[in-house]
Amino acid sequence: MKKNLLSLMMALFLGSAVLSAQTVTDNGEGKYTLGVGHVKMVVDASRGGKIVSYGYDDKEILSQTRMPNSFGSTFWTSPQSEWNWPPVPEYDTKPFVAEVTGDKLVLTGEKSARFGYRVRKEFVADAKDNAIVITYTIVNESGETRKVAPWEISRVPNGGIIFFDAKEVAPANNMVSLPFEYKLKAAWYALDEHRANRKINADGKGWLAFCDKGLLLVKKFPDLKPTEPAPAEAEIQIYVNSGKTFVEIEEQGAYTTLQPGEELDWTVRWYLEPTDLPAQPSKALLKKARSMLK
């Protein structure tokens, strides 16, 4: 009897430990923090539901500049040709309604007056997988059949190296291309400075990595066939702003038909670990990134 009671107490203790690792903290003023071990993600519901910080202890991986459209991580609908520029405010800048349910943070945006979509974001800290899991949902409230794709845009400082599985990249949006190298069956781009805005499209393999100043960020998402992205878009996109300012590492989901009232769910898993490996093409860095994907 005592043995069974001890086992029950241990199970309850371990369960509460896992739960505490997944707790969402309300920081006030619309900001919420999710954590997995040393990793913390801060989301700001008051500013478009953006991810404004993602770090390991006191080290930050996302851009922290305060110029508009240059910091944190956001979410848009694709293709961009549907809305051009600037980003749709209901997705990018207007406040989201936040709800914390257990270990989940759910943010719900306003319906776009122009397009009839509503965006919802669900954040969960997965202690077992050592990841922050984000599920984006596009809800078609337009009253008509529409085609759309999900699109996550994460801004990082201009430094370090970006890499992913791909045999080639192509210039995008009529911009200058980027000097990628192709080594170890992967595409590598050591960030550099240029006076022009530059962007590429690529058909990847469902993951994208960025390494800089002792941190390795890896994002995992559904792998797409070359025919699945929205017109003129791609599974992976890299945008480099002019000068040595900020860089966008982006991924998209499949271009999907939504009937009135239908929803499209798309999940991205974020991993972050420290590394002593140099931010340059190497078998060791590629192996570490792939090992983080489980």
C-alpha atoms as an extended CHARMM CRD file, in Angstrom:
* protein
*
       294  EXT
         1         1  MET       CA              0.0000000000        0.0000000000        0.0000000000  PROA      1               0.0000000000
         2         2  LYS       CA              2.8140000000        2.3900000000        0.9420000000  PROA      2               0.0000000000
         3         3  LYS       CA              4.6170000000        1.5350000000       -2.3020000000  PROA      3               0.0000000000
         4         4  ASN       CA              1.5040000000        2.3500000000       -4.3680000000  PROA      4               0.0000000000
         5         5  LEU       CA              1.0060000000        5.6110000000       -2.4680000000  PROA      5               0.0000000000
         6         6  LEU       CA              4.6550000000        6.5840000000       -3.0560000000  PROA      6               0.0000000000
         7         7  SER       CA              4.3030000000        5.8170000000       -6.7750000000  PROA      7               0.0000000000
         8         8  LEU       CA              1.1640000000        7.9510000000       -6.9650000000  PROA      8               0.0000000000
         9         9  MET       CA              2.8870000000       10.8610000000       -5.2050000000  PROA      9               0.0000000000
        10        10  MET       CA              5.8680000000       10.6190000000       -7.5760000000  PROA      10              0.0000000000
        11        11  ALA       CA              3.5600000000       10.5730000000      -10.6140000000  PROA      11              0.0000000000
        12        12  LEU       CA              1.7360000000       13.6600000000       -9.3410000000  PROA      12              0.0000000000
        13        13  PHE       CA              5.0460000000       15.4310000000       -8.6880000000  PROA      13              0.0000000000
        14        14  LEU       CA              6.4270000000       14.6470000000      -12.1280000000  PROA      14              0.0000000000
        15        15  GLY       CA              3.1530000000       15.6480000000      -13.7480000000  PROA      15              0.0000000000
        16        16  SER       CA              3.1530000000       18.9890000000      -11.9700000000  PROA      16              0.0000000000
        17        17  ALA       CA              6.7920000000       19.5460000000      -12.9660000000  PROA      17              0.0000000000
        18        18  VAL       CA              5.9610000000       19.0430000000      -16.6400000000  PROA      18              0.0000000000
        19        19  LEU       CA              2.9170000000       21.2960000000      -16.3040000000  PROA      19              0.0000000000
        20        20  SER       CA              4.9550000000       24.0460000000      -14.6460000000  PROA      20              0.0000000000
        21        21  ALA       CA              7.3950000000       23.8950000000      -17.5620000000  PROA      21              0.0000000000
        22        22  GLN       CA              4.4850000000       24.6020000000      -19.8670000000  PROA      22              0.0000000000
        23        23  THR       CA              2.7660000000       27.3740000000      -17.8880000000  PROA      23              0.0000000000
        24        24  VAL       CA              1.8880000000       30.5900000000      -19.6990000000  PROA      24              0.0000000000
        25        25  THR       CA              2.8160000000       33.7340000000      -17.7590000000  PROA      25              0.0000000000
        26        26  ASP       CA              0.7720000000       36.9110000000      -18.1170000000  PROA      26              0.0000000000
        27        27  ASN       CA              3.2820000000       39.7810000000      -18.0150000000  PROA      27              0.0000000000
        28        28  GLY       CA              0.6450000000       42.4980000000      -18.2520000000  PROA      28              0.0000000000
        29        29  GLU       CA              0.0410000000       45.0670000000      -21.0010000000  PROA      29              0.0000000000
        30        30  GLY       CA             -0.8440000000       42.2890000000      -23.4550000000  PROA      30              0.0000000000
        31        31  LYS       CA              2.4430000000       40.3750000000      -23.1790000000  PROA      31              0.0000000000
        32        32  TYR       CA              2.7050000000       36.6540000000      -22.3810000000  PROA      32              0.0000000000
        33        33  THR       CA              5.7080000000       34.3820000000      -21.8370000000  PROA      33              0.0000000000
        34        34  LEU       CA              6.0360000000       30.6710000000      -22.6130000000  PROA      34              0.0000000000
        35        35  GLY       CA              9.0870000000       28.7340000000      -21.5170000000  PROA      35              0.0000000000
        36        36  VAL       CA             10.8790000000       25.4290000000      -22.0740000000  PROA      36              0.0000000000
        37        37  GLY       CA             13.9000000000       25.0900000000      -19.7950000000  PROA      37              0.0000000000
        38        38  HSD       CA             16.2970000000       27.9340000000      -20.6060000000  PROA      38              0.0000000000
        39        39  VAL       CA             14.2230000000       29.0150000000      -23.6330000000  PROA      39              0.0000000000
        40        40  LYS       CA             11.6350000000       31.7950000000      -23.3820000000  PROA      40              0.0000000000
        41        41  MET       CA              9.2270000000       33.1850000000      -25.9820000000  PROA      41              0.0000000000
        42        42  VAL       CA              7.3910000000       36.4740000000      -25.4190000000  PROA      42              0.0000000000
        43        43  VAL       CA              4.2210000000       37.1970000000      -27.3990000000  PROA      43              0.0000000000
        44        44  ASP       CA              2.5430000000       40.6170000000      -27.5410000000  PROA      44              0.0000000000
        45        45  ALA       CA             -1.2260000000       40.3530000000      -28.0970000000  PROA      45              0.0000000000
        46        46  SER       CA             -1.5290000000       44.1440000000      -28.1920000000  PROA      46              0.0000000000
        47        47  ARG       CA              0.7210000000       44.4310000000      -31.2510000000  PROA      47              0.0000000000
        48        48  GLY       CA             -0.6740000000       42.0360000000      -33.8190000000  PROA      48              0.0000000000
        49        49  GLY       CA             -0.0100000000       38.9520000000      -31.7010000000  PROA      49              0.0000000000
        50        50  LYS       CA              3.6690000000       39.1750000000      -32.6670000000  PROA      50              0.0000000000
        51        51  ILE       CA              6.4430000000       37.1110000000      -31.1500000000  PROA      51              0.0000000000
        52        52  VAL       CA              8.5900000000       39.9590000000      -29.8250000000  PROA      52              0.0000000000
        53        53  SER       CA             11.3210000000       37.8840000000      -28.1580000000  PROA      53              0.0000000000
        54        54  TYR       CA             12.7670000000       34.3740000000      -28.4000000000  PROA      54              0.0000000000
        55        55  GLY       CA             15.8700000000       33.7110000000      -26.3740000000  PROA      55              0.0000000000
        56        56  TYR       CA             18.0750000000       31.3230000000      -24.4250000000  PROA      56              0.0000000000
        57        57  ASP       CA             18.8010000000       32.7110000000      -20.9440000000  PROA      57              0.0000000000
        58        58  ASP       CA             19.8930000000       36.2970000000      -21.6500000000  PROA      58              0.0000000000
        59        59  LYS       CA             20.6930000000       35.7290000000      -25.3620000000  PROA      59              0.0000000000
        60        60  GLU       CA             18.1810000000       36.9050000000      -27.9930000000  PROA      60              0.0000000000
        61        61  ILE       CA             17.8250000000       35.4450000000      -31.5090000000  PROA      61              0.0000000000
        62        62  LEU       CA             15.1520000000       37.7540000000      -33.0250000000  PROA      62              0.0000000000
        63        63  SER       CA             15.6820000000       41.2950000000      -34.2740000000  PROA      63              0.0000000000
        64        64  GLN       CA             14.9190000000       43.8760000000      -31.5860000000  PROA      64              0.0000000000
        65        65  THR       CA             15.0280000000       47.0190000000      -33.7290000000  PROA      65              0.0000000000
        66        66  ARG       CA             12.0180000000       49.2980000000      -33.4100000000  PROA      66              0.0000000000
        67        67  MET       CA             11.5850000000       50.3680000000      -37.0100000000  PROA      67              0.0000000000
        68        68  PRO       CA              8.1630000000       49.2880000000      -38.3300000000  PROA      68              0.0000000000
        69        69  ASN       CA              8.1340000000       45.8020000000      -39.8950000000  PROA      69              0.0000000000
        70        70  SER       CA             11.6850000000       45.0530000000      -38.7510000000  PROA      70              0.0000000000
        71        71  PHE       CA             11.4510000000       43.1650000000      -35.4390000000  PROA      71              0.0000000000
        72        72  GLY       CA             10.0860000000       39.9680000000      -33.9250000000  PROA      72              0.0000000000
        73        73  SER       CA              7.9920000000       37.4420000000      -35.8320000000  PROA      73              0.0000000000
        74        74  THR       CA              4.6060000000       37.9530000000      -37.4760000000  PROA      74              0.0000000000
        75        75  PHE       CA              2.0540000000       36.1150000000      -39.6180000000  PROA      75              0.0000000000
        76        76  TRP       CA              0.4600000000       37.0780000000      -42.9560000000  PROA      76              0.0000000000
        77        77  THR       CA             -1.6980000000       35.4420000000      -45.5900000000  PROA      77              0.0000000000
        78        78  SER       CA             -0.1910000000       34.4970000000      -48.9560000000  PROA      78              0.0000000000
        79        79  PRO       CA              0.0700000000       35.3890000000      -51.8100000000  PROA      79              0.0000000000
        80        80  GLN       CA              1.3360000000       38.8930000000      -51.1420000000  PROA      80              0.0000000000
        81        81  SER       CA              0.0110000000       39.9810000000      -54.5560000000  PROA      81              0.0000000000
        82        82  GLU       CA             -3.4920000000       39.8520000000      -53.0530000000  PROA      82              0.0000000000
        83        83  TRP       CA             -2.7640000000       42.7000000000      -50.6130000000  PROA      83              0.0000000000
        84        84  ASN       CA              0.5910000000       44.0980000000      -51.8440000000  PROA      84              0.0000000000
        85        85  TRP       CA              1.8430000000       46.5120000000      -49.1130000000  PROA      85              0.0000000000
        86        86  PRO       CA              1.5620000000       47.4370000000      -46.2690000000  PROA      86              0.0000000000
        87        87  PRO       CA              0.6000000000       44.2730000000      -44.3640000000  PROA      87              0.0000000000
        88        88  VAL       CA             -3.0640000000       43.7940000000      -43.5050000000  PROA      88              0.0000000000
        89        89  PRO       CA             -3.4970000000       45.5060000000      -40.0910000000  PROA      89              0.0000000000
        90        90  GLU       CA             -5.8940000000       42.8940000000      -38.6850000000  PROA      90              0.0000000000
        91        91  TYR       CA             -3.1380000000       40.2830000000      -39.0620000000  PROA      91              0.0000000000
        92        92  ASP       CA             -0.0600000000       42.3770000000      -38.3450000000  PROA      92              0.0000000000
        93        93  THR       CA             -0.6150000000       45.3550000000      -36.0400000000  PROA      93              0.0000000000
        94        94  LYS       CA             -4.1120000000       45.4560000000      -34.5140000000  PROA      94              0.0000000000
        95        95  PRO       CA             -4.6290000000       43.9130000000      -31.0590000000  PROA      95              0.0000000000
        96        96  PHE       CA             -5.5460000000       40.2440000000      -30.6930000000  PROA      96              0.0000000000
        97        97  VAL       CA             -7.8260000000       38.9280000000      -27.9540000000  PROA      97              0.0000000000
        98        98  ALA       CA             -5.8480000000       36.6520000000      -25.6160000000  PROA      98              0.0000000000
        99        99  GLU       CA             -7.1370000000       33.6070000000      -23.7540000000  PROA      99              0.0000000000
       100       100  VAL       CA             -5.0800000000       31.3110000000      -21.5440000000  PROA      100             0.0000000000
       101       101  THR       CA             -6.4930000000       27.8010000000      -21.1870000000  PROA      101             0.0000000000
       102       102  GLY       CA             -4.2780000000       25.5010000000      -19.1360000000  PROA      102             0.0000000000
       103       103  ASP       CA             -0.9170000000       25.4200000000      -20.9010000000  PROA      103             0.0000000000
       104       104  LYS       CA             -2.2030000000       27.0890000000      -24.0900000000  PROA      104             0.0000000000
       105       105  LEU       CA             -2.1470000000       30.7300000000      -25.1400000000  PROA      105             0.0000000000
       106       106  VAL       CA             -4.7400000000       31.4340000000      -27.8400000000  PROA      106             0.0000000000
       107       107  LEU       CA             -4.7970000000       34.7870000000      -29.6490000000  PROA      107             0.0000000000
       108       108  THR       CA             -7.7120000000       35.7270000000      -31.8970000000  PROA      108             0.0000000000
       109       109  GLY       CA             -7.5330000000       38.6440000000      -34.3070000000  PROA      109             0.0000000000
       110       110  GLU       CA            -10.2040000000       40.8200000000      -35.8340000000  PROA      110             0.0000000000
       111       111  LYS       CA            -11.8920000000       39.8370000000      -39.0750000000  PROA      111             0.0000000000
       112       112  SER       CA            -10.2420000000       41.6310000000      -41.9900000000  PROA      112             0.0000000000
       113       113  ALA       CA            -12.7390000000       44.1420000000      -43.3500000000  PROA      113             0.0000000000
       114       114  ARG       CA            -11.0730000000       43.9110000000      -46.7610000000  PROA      114             0.0000000000
       115       115  PHE       CA            -10.5460000000       40.1480000000      -47.1590000000  PROA      115             0.0000000000
       116       116  GLY       CA            -12.9180000000       38.4760000000      -44.7140000000  PROA      116             0.0000000000
       117       117  TYR       CA            -10.2610000000       36.3270000000      -43.0240000000  PROA      117             0.0000000000
       118       118  ARG       CA             -9.7600000000       36.0050000000      -39.2810000000  PROA      118             0.0000000000
       119       119  VAL       CA             -6.4020000000       34.8050000000      -37.9000000000  PROA      119             0.0000000000
       120       120  ARG       CA             -6.0180000000       32.7470000000      -34.7340000000  PROA      120             0.0000000000
       121       121  LYS       CA             -2.7170000000       31.7440000000      -33.1150000000  PROA      121             0.0000000000
       122       122  GLU       CA             -2.2210000000       28.9750000000      -30.5410000000  PROA      122             0.0000000000
       123       123  PHE       CA              1.0390000000       28.7490000000      -28.5770000000  PROA      123             0.0000000000
       124       124  VAL       CA              2.0720000000       25.7110000000      -26.5040000000  PROA      124             0.0000000000
       125       125  ALA       CA              5.3990000000       24.9570000000      -24.8150000000  PROA      125             0.0000000000
       126       126  ASP       CA              6.2300000000       21.2960000000      -25.4630000000  PROA      126             0.0000000000
       127       127  ALA       CA              8.6770000000       20.2950000000      -22.7180000000  PROA      127             0.0000000000
       128       128  LYS       CA              9.0380000000       16.7420000000      -24.0430000000  PROA      128             0.0000000000
       129       129  ASP       CA             10.1190000000       17.9340000000      -27.4980000000  PROA      129             0.0000000000
       130       130  ASN       CA             11.9470000000       21.0090000000      -26.1490000000  PROA      130             0.0000000000
       131       131  ALA       CA              9.9680000000       23.1890000000      -28.5640000000  PROA      131             0.0000000000
       132       132  ILE       CA              7.4980000000       26.0390000000      -28.7010000000  PROA      132             0.0000000000
       133       133  VAL       CA              4.6390000000       24.8780000000      -30.9420000000  PROA      133             0.0000000000
       134       134  ILE       CA              2.6140000000       27.4780000000      -32.8400000000  PROA      134             0.0000000000
       135       135  THR       CA             -0.5500000000       26.6220000000      -34.7360000000  PROA      135             0.0000000000
       136       136  TYR       CA             -1.8430000000       29.3510000000      -37.0330000000  PROA      136             0.0000000000
       137       137  THR       CA             -5.4590000000       29.2250000000      -38.1780000000  PROA      137             0.0000000000
       138       138  ILE       CA             -7.0000000000       31.1800000000      -41.0510000000  PROA      138             0.0000000000
       139       139  VAL       CA            -10.7990000000       31.3260000000      -40.8550000000  PROA      139             0.0000000000
       140       140  ASN       CA            -12.7250000000       32.2050000000      -44.0150000000  PROA      140             0.0000000000
       141       141  GLU       CA            -15.5310000000       34.5240000000      -42.8910000000  PROA      141             0.0000000000
       142       142  SER       CA            -15.8550000000       36.2120000000      -46.2890000000  PROA      142             0.0000000000
       143       143  GLY       CA            -19.0090000000       34.3770000000      -47.3480000000  PROA      143             0.0000000000
       144       144  GLU       CA            -17.3340000000       33.1890000000      -50.5610000000  PROA      144             0.0000000000
       145       145  THR       CA            -14.9150000000       30.4590000000      -51.6710000000  PROA      145             0.0000000000
       146       146  ARG       CA            -11.3080000000       31.6850000000      -51.3670000000  PROA      146             0.0000000000
       147       147  LYS       CA             -7.7500000000       30.3550000000      -51.8690000000  PROA      147             0.0000000000
       148       148  VAL       CA             -5.0700000000       31.2410000000      -49.3450000000  PROA      148             0.0000000000
       149       149  ALA       CA             -1.7940000000       30.0490000000      -47.8360000000  PROA      149             0.0000000000
       150       150  PRO       CA             -0.2760000000       30.6280000000      -44.3640000000  PROA      150             0.0000000000
       151       151  TRP       CA              2.9670000000       32.5890000000      -44.0180000000  PROA      151             0.0000000000
       152       152  GLU       CA              5.2720000000       33.1100000000      -41.0170000000  PROA      152             0.0000000000
       153       153  ILE       CA              7.8290000000       35.9450000000      -41.1700000000  PROA      153             0.0000000000
       154       154  SER       CA             10.6060000000       36.0310000000      -38.5530000000  PROA      154             0.0000000000
       155       155  ARG       CA             13.1000000000       38.9090000000      -38.3880000000  PROA      155             0.0000000000
       156       156  VAL       CA             16.6700000000       38.2540000000      -37.2400000000  PROA      156             0.0000000000
       157       157  PRO       CA             19.7790000000       40.4770000000      -37.0380000000  PROA      157             0.0000000000
       158       158  ASN       CA             22.0410000000       40.6600000000      -40.0880000000  PROA      158             0.0000000000
       159       159  GLY       CA             24.7930000000       38.3150000000      -38.9300000000  PROA      159             0.0000000000
       160       160  GLY       CA             25.6220000000       34.6110000000      -38.8430000000  PROA      160             0.0000000000
       161       161  ILE       CA             24.3680000000       32.0600000000      -41.3670000000  PROA      161             0.0000000000
       162       162  ILE       CA             21.0580000000       30.7460000000      -42.7550000000  PROA      162             0.0000000000
       163       163  PHE       CA             20.8030000000       27.1790000000      -44.0830000000  PROA      163             0.0000000000
       164       164  PHE       CA             18.2820000000       24.5450000000      -45.1610000000  PROA      164             0.0000000000
       165       165  ASP       CA             17.9180000000       21.5500000000      -47.4810000000  PROA      165             0.0000000000
       166       166  ALA       CA             17.6900000000       22.7710000000      -51.0930000000  PROA      166             0.0000000000
       167       167  LYS       CA             19.4890000000       22.2860000000      -54.3960000000  PROA      167             0.0000000000
       168       168  GLU       CA             18.9480000000       25.8410000000      -55.6290000000  PROA      168             0.0000000000
       169       169  VAL       CA             17.2970000000       29.1850000000      -54.8930000000  PROA      169             0.0000000000
       170       170  ALA       CA             15.6650000000       31.7020000000      -57.2360000000  PROA      170             0.0000000000
       171       171  PRO       CA             15.2950000000       35.5080000000      -57.1120000000  PROA      171             0.0000000000
       172       172  ALA       CA             11.8670000000       36.6070000000      -55.8360000000  PROA      172             0.0000000000
       173       173  ASN       CA              9.6560000000       39.7060000000      -56.1580000000  PROA      173             0.0000000000
       174       174  ASN       CA             11.9060000000       41.1410000000      -58.8830000000  PROA      174             0.0000000000
       175       175  MET       CA             14.6860000000       41.6610000000      -56.3400000000  PROA      175             0.0000000000
       176       176  VAL       CA             18.3870000000       40.9090000000      -56.4300000000  PROA      176             0.0000000000
       177       177  SER       CA             19.2780000000       37.3120000000      -55.5190000000  PROA      177             0.0000000000
       178       178  LEU       CA             21.4580000000       36.1750000000      -52.5960000000  PROA      178             0.0000000000
       179       179  PRO       CA             24.9100000000       34.5050000000      -52.7680000000  PROA      179             0.0000000000
       180       180  PHE       CA             23.9830000000       31.0210000000      -51.5270000000  PROA      180             0.0000000000
       181       181  GLU       CA             26.5410000000       28.2170000000      -51.4380000000  PROA      181             0.0000000000
       182       182  TYR       CA             25.5700000000       24.5850000000      -51.9810000000  PROA      182             0.0000000000
       183       183  LYS       CA             27.5290000000       22.2470000000      -49.7490000000  PROA      183             0.0000000000
       184       184  LEU       CA             26.7540000000       18.9670000000      -47.9640000000  PROA      184             0.0000000000
       185       185  LYS       CA             23.4660000000       18.7450000000      -49.8950000000  PROA      185             0.0000000000
       186       186  ALA       CA             22.2200000000       21.9550000000      -48.2780000000  PROA      186             0.0000000000
       187       187  ALA       CA             21.9480000000       25.6430000000      -49.2120000000  PROA      187             0.0000000000
       188       188  TRP       CA             23.9810000000       28.0910000000      -47.0730000000  PROA      188             0.0000000000
       189       189  TYR       CA             23.9310000000       31.8810000000      -46.9450000000  PROA      189             0.0000000000
       190       190  ALA       CA             26.4710000000       33.7780000000      -44.8150000000  PROA      190             0.0000000000
       191       191  LEU       CA             24.7430000000       37.0890000000      -44.1550000000  PROA      191             0.0000000000
       192       192  ASP       CA             26.3210000000       40.0830000000      -45.8330000000  PROA      192             0.0000000000
       193       193  GLU       CA             25.6370000000       43.7450000000      -46.5380000000  PROA      193             0.0000000000
       194       194  HSD       CA             24.2950000000       45.2140000000      -49.7730000000  PROA      194             0.0000000000
       195       195  ARG       CA             22.6890000000       48.5080000000      -50.7760000000  PROA      195             0.0000000000
       196       196  ALA       CA             19.7100000000       46.7710000000      -52.4180000000  PROA      196             0.0000000000
       197       197  ASN       CA             16.8070000000       44.8720000000      -50.8960000000  PROA      197             0.0000000000
       198       198  ARG       CA             17.2180000000       41.1850000000      -51.8140000000  PROA      198             0.0000000000
       199       199  LYS       CA             14.9420000000       38.1440000000      -51.7150000000  PROA      199             0.0000000000
       200       200  ILE       CA             14.8910000000       34.4970000000      -52.8050000000  PROA      200             0.0000000000
       201       201  ASN       CA             12.4020000000       31.6360000000      -53.0910000000  PROA      201             0.0000000000
       202       202  ALA       CA             13.3530000000       28.0040000000      -52.4360000000  PROA      202             0.0000000000
       203       203  ASP       CA             11.7800000000       24.5610000000      -52.3240000000  PROA      203             0.0000000000
       204       204  GLY       CA             12.9920000000       23.1880000000      -48.9990000000  PROA      204             0.0000000000
       205       205  LYS       CA             12.4390000000       20.0300000000      -46.9700000000  PROA      205             0.0000000000
       206       206  GLY       CA             10.2770000000       21.2900000000      -44.1170000000  PROA      206             0.0000000000
       207       207  TRP       CA             12.8890000000       23.0400000000      -41.9570000000  PROA      207             0.0000000000
       208       208  LEU       CA             14.9010000000       26.2590000000      -41.8400000000  PROA      208             0.0000000000
       209       209  ALA       CA             17.8560000000       27.1850000000      -39.5960000000  PROA      209             0.0000000000
       210       210  PHE       CA             19.6570000000       30.3500000000      -38.4880000000  PROA      210             0.0000000000
       211       211  CYS       CA             22.8840000000       30.3860000000      -36.4430000000  PROA      211             0.0000000000
       212       212  ASP       CA             24.4440000000       33.4900000000      -34.9020000000  PROA      212             0.0000000000
       213       213  LYS       CA             26.4540000000       34.4180000000      -31.7860000000  PROA      213             0.0000000000
       214       214  GLY       CA             26.3060000000       31.0110000000      -30.1610000000  PROA      214             0.0000000000
       215       215  LEU       CA             22.6170000000       30.2830000000      -30.7680000000  PROA      215             0.0000000000
       216       216  LEU       CA             20.9910000000       27.9300000000      -33.2700000000  PROA      216             0.0000000000
       217       217  LEU       CA             17.3470000000       28.4970000000      -34.2200000000  PROA      217             0.0000000000
       218       218  VAL       CA             15.5630000000       25.7570000000      -36.1800000000  PROA      218             0.0000000000
       219       219  LYS       CA             11.9720000000       25.9610000000      -37.3910000000  PROA      219             0.0000000000
       220       220  LYS       CA             10.0870000000       22.8510000000      -38.5120000000  PROA      220             0.0000000000
       221       221  PHE       CA              6.9690000000       22.9640000000      -40.7150000000  PROA      221             0.0000000000
       222       222  PRO       CA              5.1280000000       20.7910000000      -43.2750000000  PROA      222             0.0000000000
       223       223  ASP       CA              7.2600000000       20.0410000000      -46.3360000000  PROA      223             0.0000000000
       224       224  LEU       CA              5.6140000000       21.1990000000      -49.5780000000  PROA      224             0.0000000000
       225       225  LYS       CA              5.7620000000       19.8860000000      -53.0970000000  PROA      225             0.0000000000
       226       226  PRO       CA              6.9330000000       22.5150000000      -55.6430000000  PROA      226             0.0000000000
       227       227  THR       CA              3.3320000000       22.8740000000      -56.9070000000  PROA      227             0.0000000000
       228       228  GLU       CA              1.7880000000       23.5580000000      -53.4940000000  PROA      228             0.0000000000
       229       229  PRO       CA              2.8070000000       27.1680000000      -52.6250000000  PROA      229             0.0000000000
       230       230  ALA       CA              0.7050000000       30.1630000000      -53.6760000000  PROA      230             0.0000000000
       231       231  PRO       CA              1.4940000000       31.7910000000      -57.0710000000  PROA      231             0.0000000000
       232       232  ALA       CA              4.9500000000       33.4710000000      -57.1310000000  PROA      232             0.0000000000
       233       233  GLU       CA              5.5750000000       32.2870000000      -53.5470000000  PROA      233             0.0000000000
       234       234  ALA       CA              7.5950000000       29.3980000000      -52.0690000000  PROA      234             0.0000000000
       235       235  GLU       CA              7.9670000000       27.0220000000      -49.1300000000  PROA      235             0.0000000000
       236       236  ILE       CA             11.0330000000       28.9960000000      -47.9630000000  PROA      236             0.0000000000
       237       237  GLN       CA             11.8020000000       32.6610000000      -48.5520000000  PROA      237             0.0000000000
       238       238  ILE       CA             14.7110000000       34.7910000000      -47.3590000000  PROA      238             0.0000000000
       239       239  TYR       CA             14.5090000000       38.5890000000      -47.4770000000  PROA      239             0.0000000000
       240       240  VAL       CA             17.5310000000       40.7870000000      -46.6760000000  PROA      240             0.0000000000
       241       241  ASN       CA             16.8790000000       44.4620000000      -46.0520000000  PROA      241             0.0000000000
       242       242  SER       CA             19.2940000000       47.0070000000      -47.5110000000  PROA      242             0.0000000000
       243       243  GLY       CA             22.3510000000       47.8220000000      -45.4400000000  PROA      243             0.0000000000
       244       244  LYS       CA             23.2220000000       45.8240000000      -42.3310000000  PROA      244             0.0000000000
       245       245  THR       CA             19.8120000000       46.0740000000      -40.6950000000  PROA      245             0.0000000000
       246       246  PHE       CA             17.5500000000       43.0120000000      -40.4680000000  PROA      246             0.0000000000
       247       247  VAL       CA             16.7790000000       39.7820000000      -42.3160000000  PROA      247             0.0000000000
       248       248  GLU       CA             13.5210000000       37.8610000000      -42.6820000000  PROA      248             0.0000000000
       249       249  ILE       CA             13.5340000000       34.0620000000      -42.5600000000  PROA      249             0.0000000000
       250       250  GLU       CA             10.1430000000       32.9380000000      -43.8490000000  PROA      250             0.0000000000
       251       251  GLU       CA              8.1840000000       29.7760000000      -44.5370000000  PROA      251             0.0000000000
       252       252  GLN       CA              4.7780000000       29.1560000000      -46.0850000000  PROA      252             0.0000000000
       253       253  GLY       CA              2.1410000000       26.4380000000      -46.1210000000  PROA      253             0.0000000000
       254       254  ALA       CA              0.0980000000       25.0360000000      -48.9940000000  PROA      254             0.0000000000
       255       255  TYR       CA             -2.2010000000       27.2200000000      -51.0970000000  PROA      255             0.0000000000
       256       256  THR       CA             -5.6100000000       25.9200000000      -49.9980000000  PROA      256             0.0000000000
       257       257  THR       CA             -9.2140000000       26.3840000000      -51.0620000000  PROA      257             0.0000000000
       258       258  LEU       CA            -11.4960000000       27.4090000000      -48.2010000000  PROA      258             0.0000000000
       259       259  GLN       CA            -15.2500000000       27.3360000000      -48.4270000000  PROA      259             0.0000000000
       260       260  PRO       CA            -17.2220000000       29.9350000000      -46.4130000000  PROA      260             0.0000000000
       261       261  GLY       CA            -16.7720000000       29.1360000000      -42.7250000000  PROA      261             0.0000000000
       262       262  GLU       CA            -13.8870000000       26.6980000000      -43.2830000000  PROA      262             0.0000000000
       263       263  GLU       CA            -10.5790000000       26.9280000000      -41.4280000000  PROA      263             0.0000000000
       264       264  LEU       CA             -6.9680000000       26.2060000000      -42.3880000000  PROA      264             0.0000000000
       265       265  ASP       CA             -4.5920000000       25.0520000000      -39.5980000000  PROA      265             0.0000000000
       266       266  TRP       CA             -0.8170000000       25.1710000000      -40.0210000000  PROA      266             0.0000000000
       267       267  THR       CA              1.7710000000       24.3030000000      -37.3660000000  PROA      267             0.0000000000
       268       268  VAL       CA              5.3720000000       25.4820000000      -36.9520000000  PROA      268             0.0000000000
       269       269  ARG       CA              7.6790000000       24.1110000000      -34.2420000000  PROA      269             0.0000000000
       270       270  TRP       CA             10.4230000000       26.4230000000      -32.9310000000  PROA      270             0.0000000000
       271       271  TYR       CA             13.6650000000       25.0210000000      -31.4410000000  PROA      271             0.0000000000
       272       272  LEU       CA             16.5310000000       27.0030000000      -29.9090000000  PROA      272             0.0000000000
       273       273  GLU       CA             19.8090000000       25.7180000000      -28.4800000000  PROA      273             0.0000000000
       274       274  PRO       CA             23.2460000000       27.1390000000      -27.6620000000  PROA      274             0.0000000000
       275       275  THR       CA             26.1970000000       25.9910000000      -29.7660000000  PROA      275             0.0000000000
       276       276  ASP       CA             29.9640000000       26.4220000000      -29.8240000000  PROA      276             0.0000000000
       277       277  LEU       CA             30.0480000000       25.6140000000      -33.5340000000  PROA      277             0.0000000000
       278       278  PRO       CA             31.1250000000       28.4240000000      -35.8860000000  PROA      278             0.0000000000
       279       279  ALA       CA             28.3760000000       30.0440000000      -37.9610000000  PROA      279             0.0000000000
       280       280  GLN       CA             29.7120000000       28.6390000000      -41.2190000000  PROA      280             0.0000000000
       281       281  PRO       CA             28.9360000000       25.6510000000      -43.4790000000  PROA      281             0.0000000000
       282       282  SER       CA             29.9480000000       22.4120000000      -41.7710000000  PROA      282             0.0000000000
       283       283  LYS       CA             28.8330000000       18.8300000000      -41.3820000000  PROA      283             0.0000000000
       284       284  ALA       CA             28.6990000000       19.3300000000      -37.5990000000  PROA      284             0.0000000000
       285       285  LEU       CA             26.3540000000       22.3460000000      -37.7690000000  PROA      285             0.0000000000
       286       286  LEU       CA             24.0710000000       20.6040000000      -40.2450000000  PROA      286             0.0000000000
       287       287  LYS       CA             24.0120000000       17.4700000000      -38.0570000000  PROA      287             0.0000000000
       288       288  LYS       CA             23.1530000000       19.4930000000      -34.9430000000  PROA      288             0.0000000000
       289       289  ALA       CA             20.2900000000       21.3130000000      -36.7040000000  PROA      289             0.0000000000
       290       290  ARG       CA             18.8140000000       18.0580000000      -37.9910000000  PROA      290             0.0000000000
       291       291  SER       CA             19.1590000000       16.4120000000      -34.5560000000  PROA      291             0.0000000000
       292       292  MET       CA             17.0240000000       19.1830000000      -33.0240000000  PROA      292             0.0000000000
       293       293  LEU       CA             14.1560000000       18.2310000000      -35.3380000000  PROA      293             0.0000000000
       294       294  LYS       CA             13.7400000000       14.8460000000      -33.5810000000  PROA      294             0.0000000000
